[in-house]
Every structure is written in C-alpha cells, then in structure tokens.
Amino acid sequence: MTTLALAESRARQFFALTKPRVVSLIVFTAVIGMFLAMPGIPPAAPLFFATLGIALVAGAAAAINCLVEQNIDKLMRRTSWRPLPQGQLTSTQTLVFALGVGAAGVSILYALVNPLTAYLTFATFVGYAIVYTVLLKPATPQNIVIGGASGAMPPVLGWAAMTGAVPPEAMLLFLIIFVWTPPHFWALALYRREDYRNAQLPMLPVTHGVRYTQVMIVLYTVALVAVTLLPFSLRMSGWPYLVAALGLGGWFIGYAVRLYRHYSDALARAMFRYSIVYLAALFAALLVDHYASALY
C-alpha cells in the first residue's frame, strides 16, 4: 500500500470515529435553528463558522464515545466494525484526535461566533461524552431519556449562534428533539436488544422487556406529536408546518401502534429509519414555513 493510500485509510478511520451519519443530523438541526432565528437569510460568515464549530465539537464527542465504549463495541454486531474494536486506532490516538478537534471547534465558536455558543456547545460535549456515555448509559434504563438533553441541543446552539440568546422558541425546538429521542432510540434498542444484553447495558428492552418498551414507544410518540403542534399553537409557525407535522406525526404514530400490535424486528428497524426521516422532514417543514410566512 502506497503512502497516499495509507494516509487515506487512516483519514477514513478517524472520520469514522466522528459518527458522520449522526453528526449530519445534528448539524442539520443546528443549521435550521440558525435560519429560524433570523427574519431573513443569516449572515454568511457566522453561519459558516457556527456550522463548522458545532460539527467539530459533535464529532469530537462521538470520538470520545467510541473511546469509552470500545470494549462494549467489540461485543455488539452494530458497532464491532468501528476502528477501535478493530485495532485500527489506539486509545491515545483517539483521545488526541478528539481533544484536538473539540478544542478547534470550541475555539472557532468563541472567537468567530460568540462566547455563549461556545459555552453551550462545550456543555453539550460534556453532557454527551461524559454524563451520558460514562455515567448514565451503563447505570439506568432511562439513560436515553435523561441523556437525550444533550442530543436535543443543536437547534439551541444554532439559535444562539445567530442571536447570542436562547429564547423560548429555541427551547421549543429543544423540546421536540428531546421527546423524539426515546421512541427513536428504543426502536433501535428493540431489534438490537441481544447486542445490548450481551454488552450488559441496561437498555429498556433488556431491563423491562419488549412489551413494556412497545408501550413506552407509543406513549412517547403520541407525546411527541402533541409537542410538535406547539409551534403552531404559539404562532411560531403557520399552516404549512401544521399540515406537515400532522401528516408526519400520524405516520409515526402508525408505526408505533403497528409495532405494539404486530411486533417484528423488521418493523422496529423500519420505524427507526423513519424516525430519522421524520425529524429531518419536520425541521425542513419549519424552515419552509418560516420563509413561506412572508407570503401570507
């Protein structure tokens, strides 16, 4: 293998540590928060540097997660391919990479966006990499509920990046993702429950069983759809968003009910995948409605 090929392979390994698919959704919701915070188009420079800084810190948090959970990842089919379980990277390399990328992200936010965004993003990093990964995940089946607070922060970070403030509208976006996280993750935990059992992680299907988890998914999904109506109720959005929220939410509830009545791993997998599409489409609908409101 040539030097260039080796460098490309190593770059792919470090990139894999950042969990790019997860980070892409984080960055997307953060960017939506930036656009919703402004009556027009956000200024290009803060938009670029805020997006870059948030992406870097999110990738660093994911790398720390991979570092802490490398022995668990070895036991799970879903994660055994990652660079650390495969021995492609060392713990030291991963730690240096994560700290360097995270420090770069926070520095960009502090110097080129605003201090509030830097502080909030760093707190989010600590919440995911330390509070959730180290303390909550191995300790309680409510780990994803409590730890979901860090995952719900991106639109708040985006809003703060543009305005230097965190108004109630930003916290409403936080609430949507916070309530979305349990049914999204528990659908995954259902069809991967043997992985979690083998890894001795107290995920809800392992500690309370499949049926209990199915009930909780239905309840949280109904609560989620109710929460997504708040932007319309509080006049943060208009009719285009309401129609989208009801349609997307109705389909999500349909998945939850079918999962309760006729469970299969394939259906749980389909619901998990839909939940990602759901959140992206919901936030896209908020964005479209934001600019369409100028026309009506």
HELIX and SHEET records of a PDB file:
HELIX    1   1 THR A    3  LEU A   17  1                                  15    
HELIX    2   2 PRO A   20  LEU A   36  1                                  17    
HELIX    3   3 ALA A   44  VAL A   68  1                                  25    
HELIX    4   4 GLN A   70  LYS A   74  1                                   5    
HELIX    5   5 SER A   91  LEU A  112  1                                  22    
HELIX    6   6 PRO A  115  VAL A  126  1                                  12    
HELIX    7   7 GLY A  127  LEU A  136  3                                  10    
HELIX    8   8 ASN A  143  GLY A  151  1                                   9    
HELIX    9   9 PRO A  154  THR A  163  1                                  10    
HELIX   10  10 PRO A  168  TYR A  191  1                                  24    
HELIX   11  11 ARG A  193  ASN A  198  1                                   6    
HELIX   12  12 LEU A  204  THR A  207  1                                   4    
HELIX   13  13 VAL A  210  THR A  228  1                                  19    
HELIX   14  14 LEU A  230  SER A  233  1                                   4    
HELIX   15  15 TRP A  239  ARG A  261  1                                  23    
HELIX   16  16 ASP A  265  ALA A  292  1                                  28    
HELIX   17  17 SER A  293  LEU A  295  5                                   3    
END                                                                             
